[in-house]
Amino acid sequence: MIGADEMTPKDEHEVVVLRWFTSLMRQDLDAFADLLAEDAVQEMPFGKLLEVAGSDTEWAGKDGIISYFRKAIPGRRIHIFIIKEFHRTADPEVIIVEAHCRLDVVAVGKVCDKNYVMLDKLRDGKSAVFREDYIPRVLSEVFGRNS
């Protein structure tokens, strides 16, 4: 396993996905926004368990996604993504990533260690749809919410 910021992409599609992870690690939301299609959709089936007021399970449009991250990212420190594996599909613009995220959540004084699977659908070199699936109990333990 290797950090997203230490990986060498195999093609232009992996470049986009790795930039997605590294821009969040660096908390560079302008770089992150540049990777999103204007009509991008972010899906988090367990989003209601997140610490940000008004969290949801889906955000539509680049502005909606960036608005969520502008609320969520400042309360986090030492955000690290470890890429376990890229899974390529018959469609070169669809990538499934097994990853591990470790971050310090300053607001609650806890560390969040989360394994998840992310499906990323690219279009014209931008992220058009990305879906994060993870075990909601992890967020419940960190943020004190019921899953």
C-alpha positions as CSV (number, residue, x, y, z in Angstrom):
1,M,0.0,0.0,0.0
2,I,1.2,3.4,-0.9
3,G,0.1,7.0,-0.3
4,A,-1.8,8.6,-3.1
5,D,0.8,11.4,-3.2
6,E,3.6,8.8,-3.8
7,M,1.9,6.7,-6.6
8,T,2.9,6.8,-10.2
9,P,-0.3,6.8,-12.4
10,K,-0.5,4.3,-15.2
11,D,-2.6,6.5,-17.5
12,E,-4.4,9.8,-17.8
13,H,-7.4,8.5,-15.9
14,E,-5.4,7.5,-12.9
15,V,-3.8,10.9,-13.0
16,V,-7.2,12.5,-12.4
17,V,-8.1,10.1,-9.6
18,L,-4.7,10.5,-7.8
19,R,-5.0,14.3,-8.1
20,W,-8.4,14.0,-6.5
21,F,-6.9,12.3,-3.4
22,T,-3.8,14.4,-3.2
23,S,-5.6,17.7,-3.5
24,L,-7.8,16.7,-0.5
25,M,-4.7,15.6,1.4
26,R,-3.2,19.0,0.9
27,Q,-6.6,20.7,1.6
28,D,-6.2,22.4,-1.8
29,L,-9.9,22.8,-2.7
30,D,-9.2,25.0,-5.7
31,A,-7.2,22.2,-7.2
32,F,-9.9,19.7,-6.2
33,A,-12.6,21.9,-7.9
34,D,-10.6,21.9,-11.1
35,L,-11.0,18.1,-11.2
36,L,-14.8,18.2,-11.1
37,A,-17.1,18.4,-14.1
38,E,-19.6,21.3,-13.7
39,D,-22.5,18.8,-13.3
40,A,-20.5,16.4,-11.1
41,V,-22.3,14.3,-8.5
42,Q,-20.9,13.0,-5.3
43,E,-22.7,10.2,-3.6
44,M,-22.1,9.1,0.0
45,P,-24.8,6.6,1.0
46,F,-23.8,7.2,4.7
47,G,-23.4,10.9,4.5
48,K,-26.0,11.6,7.1
49,L,-23.5,10.4,9.7
50,L,-20.9,13.1,8.8
51,E,-20.0,15.9,11.2
52,V,-21.0,18.8,9.0
53,A,-24.5,20.3,9.7
54,G,-26.7,19.6,6.7
55,S,-24.7,16.7,5.5
56,D,-26.6,14.6,3.0
57,T,-26.1,11.5,0.9
58,E,-25.6,13.3,-2.4
59,W,-24.3,16.6,-3.6
60,A,-25.0,17.8,-7.2
61,G,-22.9,20.2,-9.2
62,K,-19.3,21.3,-8.7
63,D,-20.5,24.2,-6.5
64,G,-22.5,22.0,-4.2
65,I,-19.7,19.5,-3.8
66,I,-17.1,22.2,-3.1
67,S,-19.5,23.9,-0.6
68,Y,-19.6,20.6,1.4
69,F,-15.8,20.2,1.4
70,R,-15.2,23.8,2.4
71,K,-17.3,23.1,5.6
72,A,-15.7,19.6,6.2
73,I,-12.0,20.1,5.5
74,P,-11.0,22.9,7.9
75,G,-11.8,20.7,10.9
76,R,-9.4,18.0,9.8
77,R,-5.7,17.7,10.1
78,I,-3.1,15.1,8.8
79,H,-5.4,13.8,6.0
80,I,-3.7,10.8,4.5
81,F,-5.0,8.5,1.7
82,I,-3.4,5.1,1.2
83,I,-4.3,3.5,-2.1
84,K,-4.8,-0.3,-1.6
85,E,-5.7,-1.0,-5.2
86,F,-7.1,0.4,-8.5
87,H,-9.6,-1.8,-10.2
88,R,-10.0,-1.1,-13.9
89,T,-13.3,-1.8,-15.7
90,A,-14.2,-2.4,-19.3
91,D,-14.9,1.3,-19.5
92,P,-11.5,3.1,-19.1
93,E,-13.3,6.1,-17.6
94,V,-14.7,4.1,-14.7
95,I,-12.2,3.3,-11.9
96,I,-12.8,1.6,-8.6
97,V,-10.4,2.4,-5.9
98,E,-9.9,0.6,-2.6
99,A,-8.4,3.1,-0.2
100,H,-7.7,3.8,3.4
101,C,-8.1,7.3,4.9
102,R,-6.6,8.4,8.2
103,L,-7.3,11.9,9.5
104,D,-7.3,13.8,12.7
105,V,-10.7,15.3,13.4
106,V,-9.8,18.4,15.4
107,A,-13.4,19.3,16.3
108,V,-13.9,16.0,18.3
109,G,-10.2,15.3,19.2
110,K,-10.3,11.8,17.6
111,V,-8.5,10.0,14.8
112,C,-10.7,8.5,12.0
113,D,-9.3,5.4,10.3
114,K,-11.6,4.5,7.4
115,N,-11.4,1.9,4.7
116,Y,-13.6,2.4,1.8
117,V,-14.3,1.8,-1.9
118,M,-14.7,4.7,-4.3
119,L,-16.2,4.4,-7.7
120,D,-15.1,7.3,-10.0
121,K,-16.7,7.9,-13.4
122,L,-14.7,10.3,-15.4
123,R,-15.7,12.4,-18.4
124,D,-13.4,14.5,-20.5
125,G,-10.6,14.3,-17.9
126,K,-12.9,15.4,-15.0
127,S,-14.7,13.5,-12.2
128,A,-18.3,13.3,-13.2
129,V,-19.6,10.9,-10.6
130,F,-17.9,9.6,-7.5
131,R,-19.4,7.4,-4.8
132,E,-17.8,6.5,-1.5
133,D,-18.9,3.4,0.4
134,Y,-17.6,2.6,3.8
135,I,-18.6,1.1,7.1
136,P,-20.8,3.7,8.9
137,R,-19.8,2.4,12.4
138,V,-16.4,4.1,12.0
139,L,-18.0,7.5,11.6
140,S,-20.4,6.8,14.5
141,E,-17.5,6.0,16.8
142,V,-15.6,9.1,15.8
143,F,-18.5,11.6,15.7
144,G,-20.7,10.0,18.4
145,R,-23.6,9.3,16.1
146,N,-25.7,6.2,15.7
147,S,-25.4,4.2,12.5
